[in-house]
Amino acid sequence: MKFSFSVGSSYFMEIAKLRAARLLWAEIAERFEPAREESKQMKLETRTSSWNKTVFDPYVNMLRGTVEAMAASIGGGRCGKRPPARLGVQAAGASSPGWRGTRSSS
């Protein structure tokens, strides 16, 4: 079974959330006594949040995304989706200097 979780910037809380979900799923699966052992496994698909990203500093976005992805991997999940570090800059429009640097370099 595949579950999807969003991971925020609260490092230890996110690790604990994913571990608790795995323990809870193991308890539920054990009670139903599945025929196959594979049915007890919980596949965690995680994605980093985008609401805490800033428009002004893409390096902070990269640091936050890295911390979130690390919390997801330590918690036992696969980091499936991670927004780009320049997400906030792209949303700001073409007048932003960060957007222009990205556009000119390609």
N, CA, C and O atoms as CSV, one atom per row, in Angstrom:
chain,resi,resn,atom,element,x,y,z
A,1,MET,N,N,0.846,-1.162,0.000
A,1,MET,CA,C,0.000,0.000,0.000
A,1,MET,C,C,0.899,1.235,0.000
A,1,MET,O,O,1.935,1.256,0.664
A,2,LYS,N,N,0.506,2.240,-0.731
A,2,LYS,CA,C,1.296,3.449,-0.887
A,2,LYS,C,C,0.581,4.618,-0.218
A,2,LYS,O,O,-0.603,4.851,-0.459
A,3,PHE,N,N,1.308,5.353,0.623
A,3,PHE,CA,C,0.776,6.517,1.320
A,3,PHE,C,C,1.576,7.742,0.927
A,3,PHE,O,O,2.775,7.648,0.662
A,4,SER,N,N,0.924,8.877,0.890
A,4,SER,CA,C,1.578,10.127,0.520
A,4,SER,C,C,1.530,11.087,1.709
A,4,SER,O,O,0.469,11.314,2.291
A,5,PHE,N,N,2.677,11.642,2.060
A,5,PHE,CA,C,2.791,12.587,3.164
A,5,PHE,C,C,3.501,13.839,2.686
A,5,PHE,O,O,4.370,13.785,1.816
A,6,SER,N,N,3.122,14.959,3.265
A,6,SER,CA,C,3.820,16.205,3.025
A,6,SER,C,C,4.763,16.450,4.192
A,6,SER,O,O,4.396,16.223,5.345
A,7,VAL,N,N,5.967,16.907,3.907
A,7,VAL,CA,C,6.972,17.128,4.935
A,7,VAL,C,C,7.254,18.614,5.038
A,7,VAL,O,O,7.562,19.269,4.043
A,8,GLY,N,N,7.147,19.142,6.250
A,8,GLY,CA,C,7.400,20.556,6.496
A,8,GLY,C,C,8.793,20.792,7.049
A,8,GLY,O,O,9.656,19.916,6.990
A,9,SER,N,N,9.002,21.987,7.586
A,9,SER,CA,C,10.339,22.373,8.030
A,9,SER,C,C,10.623,22.032,9.486
A,9,SER,O,O,11.728,22.302,9.956
A,10,SER,N,N,9.697,21.463,10.207
A,10,SER,CA,C,9.933,21.051,11.582
A,10,SER,C,C,10.607,19.676,11.565
A,10,SER,O,O,9.938,18.644,11.508
A,11,TYR,N,N,11.930,19.681,11.615
A,11,TYR,CA,C,12.763,18.510,11.332
A,11,TYR,C,C,12.388,17.278,12.156
A,11,TYR,O,O,12.006,16.252,11.592
A,12,PHE,N,N,12.493,17.368,13.463
A,12,PHE,CA,C,12.273,16.199,14.315
A,12,PHE,C,C,10.804,15.780,14.354
A,12,PHE,O,O,10.505,14.592,14.479
A,13,MET,N,N,9.903,16.724,14.250
A,13,MET,CA,C,8.473,16.382,14.221
A,13,MET,C,C,8.108,15.610,12.957
A,13,MET,O,O,7.271,14.708,13.002
A,14,GLU,N,N,8.722,15.951,11.849
A,14,GLU,CA,C,8.441,15.247,10.597
A,14,GLU,C,C,9.000,13.828,10.620
A,14,GLU,O,O,8.365,12.899,10.121
A,15,ILE,N,N,10.180,13.662,11.195
A,15,ILE,CA,C,10.739,12.315,11.347
A,15,ILE,C,C,9.826,11.477,12.226
A,15,ILE,O,O,9.520,10.329,11.906
A,16,ALA,N,N,9.389,12.068,13.349
A,16,ALA,CA,C,8.508,11.349,14.272
A,16,ALA,C,C,7.167,11.020,13.620
A,16,ALA,O,O,6.607,9.950,13.857
A,17,LYS,N,N,6.654,11.932,12.805
A,17,LYS,CA,C,5.371,11.695,12.125
A,17,LYS,C,C,5.453,10.488,11.197
A,17,LYS,O,O,4.561,9.640,11.196
A,18,LEU,N,N,6.504,10.412,10.420
A,18,LEU,CA,C,6.653,9.301,9.479
A,18,LEU,C,C,6.906,7.978,10.196
A,18,LEU,O,O,6.386,6.940,9.788
A,19,ARG,N,N,7.693,8.014,11.248
A,19,ARG,CA,C,7.937,6.789,12.012
A,19,ARG,C,C,6.668,6.311,12.704
A,19,ARG,O,O,6.390,5.113,12.744
A,20,ALA,N,N,5.898,7.250,13.250
A,20,ALA,CA,C,4.633,6.875,13.899
A,20,ALA,C,C,3.664,6.282,12.891
A,20,ALA,O,O,2.951,5.328,13.205
A,21,ALA,N,N,3.627,6.832,11.685
A,21,ALA,CA,C,2.746,6.285,10.647
A,21,ALA,C,C,3.151,4.861,10.288
A,21,ALA,O,O,2.293,4.001,10.092
A,22,ARG,N,N,4.450,4.610,10.203
A,22,ARG,CA,C,4.921,3.258,9.888
A,22,ARG,C,C,4.567,2.270,11.001
A,22,ARG,O,O,4.144,1.146,10.729
A,23,LEU,N,N,4.742,2.696,12.259
A,23,LEU,CA,C,4.396,1.828,13.384
A,23,LEU,C,C,2.898,1.553,13.442
A,23,LEU,O,O,2.472,0.432,13.719
A,24,LEU,N,N,2.106,2.587,13.178
A,24,LEU,CA,C,0.656,2.423,13.188
A,24,LEU,C,C,0.204,1.470,12.080
A,24,LEU,O,O,-0.664,0.625,12.300
A,25,TRP,N,N,0.794,1.608,10.893
A,25,TRP,CA,C,0.435,0.718,9.786
A,25,TRP,C,C,0.847,-0.718,10.080
A,25,TRP,O,O,0.126,-1.652,9.730
A,26,ALA,N,N,1.995,-0.905,10.717
A,26,ALA,CA,C,2.434,-2.260,11.069
A,26,ALA,C,C,1.462,-2.901,12.056
A,26,ALA,O,O,1.167,-4.093,11.960
A,27,GLU,N,N,0.970,-2.112,12.994
A,27,GLU,CA,C,-0.006,-2.627,13.964
A,27,GLU,C,C,-1.332,-2.990,13.284
A,27,GLU,O,O,-1.920,-4.031,13.577
A,28,ILE,N,N,-1.789,-2.140,12.390
A,28,ILE,CA,C,-3.046,-2.411,11.675
A,28,ILE,C,C,-2.906,-3.642,10.790
A,28,ILE,O,O,-3.784,-4.505,10.780
A,29,ALA,N,N,-1.813,-3.725,10.052
A,29,ALA,CA,C,-1.605,-4.853,9.143
A,29,ALA,C,C,-1.473,-6.168,9.911
A,29,ALA,O,O,-1.932,-7.209,9.443
A,30,GLU,N,N,-0.854,-6.122,11.078
A,30,GLU,CA,C,-0.696,-7.337,11.878
A,30,GLU,C,C,-2.038,-7.862,12.378
A,30,GLU,O,O,-2.239,-9.072,12.473
A,31,ARG,N,N,-2.942,-6.962,12.695
A,31,ARG,CA,C,-4.266,-7.379,13.184
A,31,ARG,C,C,-5.097,-8.074,12.107
A,31,ARG,O,O,-5.915,-8.939,12.418
A,32,PHE,N,N,-4.895,-7.707,10.871
A,32,PHE,CA,C,-5.671,-8.319,9.785
A,32,PHE,C,C,-5.049,-9.606,9.267
A,32,PHE,O,O,-5.669,-10.300,8.462
A,33,GLU,N,N,-3.855,-9.942,9.700
A,33,GLU,CA,C,-3.143,-11.159,9.321
A,33,GLU,C,C,-3.152,-11.394,7.802
A,33,GLU,O,O,-3.824,-12.306,7.321
A,34,PRO,N,N,-2.411,-10.575,7.055
A,34,PRO,CA,C,-2.409,-10.737,5.595
A,34,PRO,C,C,-1.729,-12.035,5.169
A,34,PRO,O,O,-0.870,-12.565,5.874
A,35,ALA,N,N,-2.129,-12.530,4.012
A,35,ALA,CA,C,-1.573,-13.774,3.483
A,35,ALA,C,C,-0.123,-13.592,3.034
A,35,ALA,O,O,0.703,-14.489,3.202
A,36,ARG,N,N,0.178,-12.430,2.465
A,36,ARG,CA,C,1.536,-12.165,1.995
A,36,ARG,C,C,2.240,-11.200,2.952
A,36,ARG,O,O,1.627,-10.278,3.490
A,37,GLU,N,N,3.500,-11.426,3.145
A,37,GLU,CA,C,4.299,-10.579,4.032
A,37,GLU,C,C,4.481,-9.173,3.433
A,37,GLU,O,O,4.651,-8.202,4.170
A,38,GLU,N,N,4.445,-9.071,2.113
A,38,GLU,CA,C,4.610,-7.783,1.435
A,38,GLU,C,C,3.473,-6.823,1.751
A,38,GLU,O,O,3.641,-5.607,1.659
A,39,SER,N,N,2.332,-7.357,2.117
A,39,SER,CA,C,1.178,-6.513,2.412
A,39,SER,C,C,1.364,-5.711,3.687
A,39,SER,O,O,0.679,-4.709,3.890
A,40,LYS,N,N,2.271,-6.130,4.542
A,40,LYS,CA,C,2.521,-5.405,5.786
A,40,LYS,C,C,3.379,-4.169,5.582
A,40,LYS,O,O,3.406,-3.277,6.430
A,41,GLN,N,N,4.079,-4.116,4.461
A,41,GLN,CA,C,4.991,-3.001,4.222
A,41,GLN,C,C,4.222,-1.746,3.834
A,41,GLN,O,O,3.233,-1.794,3.102
A,42,MET,N,N,4.703,-0.636,4.341
A,42,MET,CA,C,4.103,0.666,4.036
A,42,MET,C,C,5.067,1.439,3.148
A,42,MET,O,O,6.206,1.698,3.538
A,43,LYS,N,N,4.619,1.801,1.973
A,43,LYS,CA,C,5.438,2.599,1.066
A,43,LYS,C,C,5.060,4.065,1.270
A,43,LYS,O,O,3.919,4.468,1.039
A,44,LEU,N,N,6.041,4.851,1.707
A,44,LEU,CA,C,5.813,6.271,1.974
A,44,LEU,C,C,6.347,7.107,0.826
A,44,LEU,O,O,7.543,7.092,0.535
A,45,GLU,N,N,5.479,7.814,0.196
A,45,GLU,CA,C,5.867,8.795,-0.822
A,45,GLU,C,C,5.743,10.159,-0.158
A,45,GLU,O,O,4.666,10.528,0.310
A,46,THR,N,N,6.829,10.900,-0.116
A,46,THR,CA,C,6.810,12.201,0.556
A,46,THR,C,C,7.086,13.314,-0.437
A,46,THR,O,O,7.702,13.110,-1.483
A,47,ARG,N,N,6.618,14.484,-0.081
A,47,ARG,CA,C,6.926,15.668,-0.885
A,47,ARG,C,C,7.203,16.830,0.048
A,47,ARG,O,O,6.557,16.977,1.085
A,48,THR,N,N,8.152,17.640,-0.322
A,48,THR,CA,C,8.501,18.788,0.504
A,48,THR,C,C,7.473,19.884,0.296
A,48,THR,O,O,6.832,19.961,-0.752
A,49,SER,N,N,7.327,20.720,1.294
A,49,SER,CA,C,6.304,21.765,1.223
A,49,SER,C,C,6.762,22.922,0.350
A,49,SER,O,O,7.958,23.106,0.122
A,50,SER,N,N,5.820,23.684,-0.126
A,50,SER,CA,C,6.161,24.857,-0.933
A,50,SER,C,C,5.681,26.149,-0.279
A,50,SER,O,O,6.016,27.236,-0.750
A,51,TRP,N,N,4.912,26.051,0.785
A,51,TRP,CA,C,4.364,27.253,1.410
A,51,TRP,C,C,5.408,28.038,2.199
A,51,TRP,O,O,5.198,29.224,2.451
A,52,ASN,N,N,6.510,27.433,2.594
A,52,ASN,CA,C,7.512,28.139,3.387
A,52,ASN,C,C,8.682,28.654,2.548
A,52,ASN,O,O,9.705,29.055,3.102
A,53,LYS,N,N,8.548,28.650,1.253
A,53,LYS,CA,C,9.616,29.142,0.381
A,53,LYS,C,C,9.475,30.655,0.204
A,53,LYS,O,O,8.371,31.198,0.201
A,54,THR,N,N,10.614,31.314,0.057
A,54,THR,CA,C,10.632,32.764,-0.052
A,54,THR,C,C,10.899,33.203,-1.497
A,54,THR,O,O,11.486,32.461,-2.284
A,55,VAL,N,N,10.470,34.385,-1.820
A,55,VAL,CA,C,10.678,34.947,-3.147
A,55,VAL,C,C,12.076,35.556,-3.252
A,55,VAL,O,O,12.658,35.603,-4.336
A,56,PHE,N,N,12.600,36.012,-2.141
A,56,PHE,CA,C,13.793,36.841,-2.160
A,56,PHE,C,C,15.120,36.078,-2.137
A,56,PHE,O,O,16.136,36.619,-2.573
A,57,ASP,N,N,15.137,34.846,-1.644
A,57,ASP,CA,C,16.410,34.150,-1.494
A,57,ASP,C,C,16.278,32.676,-1.878
A,57,ASP,O,O,15.805,31.873,-1.073
A,58,PRO,N,N,16.684,32.310,-3.086
A,58,PRO,CA,C,16.567,30.908,-3.503
A,58,PRO,C,C,17.490,29.973,-2.728
A,58,PRO,O,O,17.234,28.771,-2.661
A,59,TYR,N,N,18.566,30.513,-2.140
A,59,TYR,CA,C,19.466,29.666,-1.357
A,59,TYR,C,C,18.802,29.191,-0.068
A,59,TYR,O,O,19.041,28.070,0.380
A,60,VAL,N,N,17.975,30.036,0.524
A,60,VAL,CA,C,17.203,29.626,1.701
A,60,VAL,C,C,16.197,28.551,1.302
A,60,VAL,O,O,15.967,27.601,2.051
A,61,ASN,N,N,15.607,28.701,0.135
A,61,ASN,CA,C,14.680,27.676,-0.363
A,61,ASN,C,C,15.394,26.338,-0.534
A,61,ASN,O,O,14.850,25.287,-0.195
A,62,MET,N,N,16.608,26.386,-1.060
A,62,MET,CA,C,17.372,25.160,-1.260
A,62,MET,C,C,17.705,24.518,0.091
A,62,MET,O,O,17.623,23.298,0.235
A,63,LEU,N,N,18.075,25.328,1.069
A,63,LEU,CA,C,18.390,24.806,2.396
A,63,LEU,C,C,17.153,24.194,3.052
A,63,LEU,O,O,17.232,23.109,3.628
A,64,ARG,N,N,16.028,24.870,2.970
A,64,ARG,CA,C,14.791,24.339,3.551
A,64,ARG,C,C,14.364,23.038,2.872
A,64,ARG,O,O,13.961,22.087,3.542
A,65,GLY,N,N,14.453,22.999,1.565
A,65,GLY,CA,C,14.096,21.785,0.838
A,65,GLY,C,C,15.010,20.620,1.170
A,65,GLY,O,O,14.567,19.474,1.241
A,66,THR,N,N,16.293,20.917,1.373
A,66,THR,CA,C,17.245,19.867,1.730
A,66,THR,C,C,16.948,19.307,3.107
A,66,THR,O,O,16.991,18.092,3.306
A,67,VAL,N,N,16.649,20.179,4.062
A,67,VAL,CA,C,16.318,19.734,5.414
A,67,VAL,C,C,15.041,18.900,5.397
A,67,VAL,O,O,14.959,17.879,6.079
A,68,GLU,N,N,14.053,19.322,4.632
A,68,GLU,CA,C,12.793,18.576,4.539
A,68,GLU,C,C,13.003,17.217,3.888
A,68,GLU,O,O,12.451,16.219,4.350
A,69,ALA,N,N,13.791,17.167,2.827
A,69,ALA,CA,C,14.061,15.890,2.157
A,69,ALA,C,C,14.871,14.958,3.050
A,69,ALA,O,O,14.666,13.744,3.024
A,70,MET,N,N,15.787,15.513,3.839
A,70,MET,CA,C,16.562,14.686,4.754
A,70,MET,C,C,15.678,14.119,5.864
A,70,MET,O,O,15.827,12.958,6.245
A,71,ALA,N,N,14.758,14.934,6.382
A,71,ALA,CA,C,13.822,14.447,7.398
A,71,ALA,C,C,12.948,13.332,6.822
A,71,ALA,O,O,12.646,12.359,7.513
A,72,ALA,N,N,12.548,13.472,5.575
A,72,ALA,CA,C,11.724,12.442,4.935
A,72,ALA,C,C,12.490,11.139,4.770
A,72,ALA,O,O,11.939,10.061,4.994
A,73,SER,N,N,13.743,11.229,4.385
A,73,SER,CA,C,14.513,9.995,4.185
A,73,SER,C,C,14.860,9.328,5.511
A,73,SER,O,O,14.855,8.100,5.597
A,74,ILE,N,N,15.160,10.105,6.541
A,74,ILE,CA,C,15.445,9.519,7.853
A,74,ILE,C,C,14.178,8.908,8.441
A,74,ILE,O,O,14.240,7.888,9.128
A,75,GLY,N,N,13.039,9.524,8.177
A,75,GLY,CA,C,11.765,8.994,8.659
A,75,GLY,C,C,11.313,7.737,7.942
A,75,GLY,O,O,10.361,7.088,8.376
A,76,GLY,N,N,11.974,7.383,6.854
A,76,GLY,CA,C,11.657,6.144,6.149
A,76,GLY,C,C,10.878,6.326,4.868
A,76,GLY,O,O,10.389,5.350,4.301
A,77,GLY,N,N,10.752,7.544,4.404
A,77,GLY,CA,C,10.003,7.783,3.177
A,77,GLY,C,C,10.899,8.021,1.990
A,77,GLY,O,O,12.092,8.290,2.130
A,78,ARG,N,N,10.306,7.917,0.819
A,78,ARG,CA,C,11.004,8.263,-0.411
A,78,ARG,C,C,10.578,9.663,-0.791
A,78,ARG,O,O,9.383,9.940,-0.899
A,79,CYS,N,N,11.522,10.538,-0.993
A,79,CYS,CA,C,11.198,11.911,-1.362
A,79,CYS,C,C,10.856,11.933,-2.842
A,79,CYS,O,O,11.738,12.013,-3.698
A,80,GLY,N,N,9.581,11.863,-3.127
A,80,GLY,CA,C,9.146,11.776,-4.503
A,80,GLY,C,C,9.108,13.103,-5.213
A,80,GLY,O,O,9.521,13.195,-6.369
A,81,LYS,N,N,8.621,14.135,-4.551
A,81,LYS,CA,C,8.468,15.427,-5.209
A,81,LYS,C,C,9.131,16.493,-4.362
A,81,LYS,O,O,8.938,16.572,-3.149
A,82,ARG,N,N,9.919,17.310,-5.045
A,82,ARG,CA,C,10.582,18.415,-4.375
A,82,ARG,C,C,10.537,19.604,-5.317
A,82,ARG,O,O,11.091,19.535,-6.414
A,83,PRO,N,N,9.884,20.707,-4.916
A,83,PRO,CA,C,9.825,21.870,-5.801
A,83,PRO,C,C,11.198,22.493,-5.993
A,83,PRO,O,O,12.056,22.359,-5.121
A,84,PRO,N,N,11.428,23.172,-7.113
A,84,PRO,CA,C,12.737,23.777,-7.356
A,84,PRO,C,C,13.029,24.901,-6.367
A,84,PRO,O,O,12.110,25.495,-5.803
A,85,ALA,N,N,14.315,25.188,-6.161
A,85,ALA,CA,C,14.716,26.228,-5.207
A,85,ALA,C,C,14.261,27.603,-5.663
A,85,ALA,O,O,14.053,28.492,-4.837
A,86,ARG,N,N,14.107,27.787,-6.951
A,86,ARG,CA,C,13.702,29.095,-7.467
A,86,ARG,C,C,12.189,29.201,-7.672
A,86,ARG,O,O,11.726,30.003,-8.484
A,87,LEU,N,N,11.432,28.407,-6.948
A,87,LEU,CA,C,9.980,28.411,-7.088
A,87,LEU,C,C,9.398,29.786,-6.798
A,87,LEU,O,O,8.575,30.282,-7.568
A,88,GLY,N,N,9.812,30.407,-5.703
A,88,GLY,CA,C,9.301,31.728,-5.344
A,88,GLY,C,C,9.734,32.791,-6.325
A,88,GLY,O,O,8.975,33.720,-6.601
A,89,VAL,N,N,10.946,32.677,-6.863
A,89,VAL,CA,C,11.442,33.658,-7.819
A,89,VAL,C,C,10.658,33.566,-9.117
A,89,VAL,O,O,10.351,34.591,-9.726
A,90,GLN,N,N,10.332,32.359,-9.547
A,90,GLN,CA,C,9.555,32.195,-10.762
A,90,GLN,C,C,8.162,32.779,-10.594
A,90,GLN,O,O,7.597,33.332,-11.537
A,91,ALA,N,N,7.611,32.656,-9.400
A,91,ALA,CA,C,6.273,33.184,-9.159
A,91,ALA,C,C,6.270,34.700,-9.120
A,91,ALA,O,O,5.222,35.315,-9.320
A,92,ALA,N,N,7.432,35.329,-8.865
A,92,ALA,CA,C,7.493,36.776,-8.750
A,92,ALA,C,C,7.361,37.470,-10.095
A,92,ALA,O,O,6.942,38.626,-10.150
A,93,GLY,N,N,7.703,36.803,-11.158
A,93,GLY,CA,C,7.577,37.397,-12.481
A,93,GLY,C,C,8.916,37.690,-13.122
A,93,GLY,O,O,9.966,37.479,-12.516
A,94,ALA,N,N,8.875,38.174,-14.342
A,94,ALA,CA,C,10.096,38.394,-15.120
A,94,ALA,C,C,10.887,39.596,-14.648
A,94,ALA,O,O,12.059,39.722,-15.002
A,95,SER,N,N,10.290,40.497,-13.853
A,95,SER,CA,C,11.012,41.686,-13.414
A,95,SER,C,C,12.005,41.378,-12.301
A,95,SER,O,O,12.840,42.223,-11.977
A,96,SER,N,N,11.938,40.199,-11.712
A,96,SER,CA,C,12.842,39.825,-10.631
A,96,SER,C,C,14.240,39.544,-11.174
A,96,SER,O,O,14.369,38.881,-12.203
A,97,PRO,N,N,15.304,40.037,-10.501
A,97,PRO,CA,C,16.661,39.766,-11.000
A,97,PRO,C,C,17.021,38.286,-10.979
A,97,PRO,O,O,17.763,37.827,-11.848
A,98,GLY,N,N,16.515,37.530,-10.012
A,98,GLY,CA,C,16.776,36.091,-9.970
A,98,GLY,C,C,16.177,35.384,-11.169
A,98,GLY,O,O,16.791,34.473,-11.723
A,99,TRP,N,N,14.991,35.791,-11.572
A,99,TRP,CA,C,14.332,35.201,-12.738
A,99,TRP,C,C,15.131,35.510,-13.996
A,99,TRP,O,O,15.287,34.649,-14.861
A,100,ARG,N,N,15.637,36.734,-14.102
A,100,ARG,CA,C,16.398,37.111,-15.280
A,100,ARG,C,C,17.687,36.308,-15.377
A,100,ARG,O,O,18.072,35.880,-16.465
A,101,GLY,N,N,18.364,36.097,-14.234
A,101,GLY,CA,C,19.595,35.302,-14.235
A,101,GLY,C,C,19.337,33.879,-14.687
A,101,GLY,O,O,20.134,33.298,-15.424
A,102,THR,N,N,18.233,33.325,-14.249
A,102,THR,CA,C,17.885,31.957,-14.646
A,102,THR,C,C,17.544,31.914,-16.129
A,102,THR,O,O,17.946,30.990,-16.836
A,103,ARG,N,N,16.812,32.900,-16.593
A,103,ARG,CA,C,16.397,32.929,-17.984
A,103,ARG,C,C,17.592,33.144,-18.910
A,103,ARG,O,O,17.666,32.533,-19.976
A,104,SER,N,N,18.543,34.021,-18.506
A,104,SER,CA,C,19.684,34.350,-19.360
A,104,SER,C,C,20.686,33.222,-19.438
A,104,SER,O,O,21.402,33.109,-20.433
A,105,SER,N,N,20.760,32.383,-18.417
A,105,SER,CA,C,21.772,31.337,-18.408
A,105,SER,C,C,21.422,30.140,-19.265
A,105,SER,O,O,22.292,29.316,-19.549
A,106,SER,N,N,20.182,30.020,-19.684
A,106,SER,CA,C,19.815,28.837,-20.481
A,106,SER,C,C,19.869,29.096,-21.960
A,106,SER,O,O,19.587,28.198,-22.754
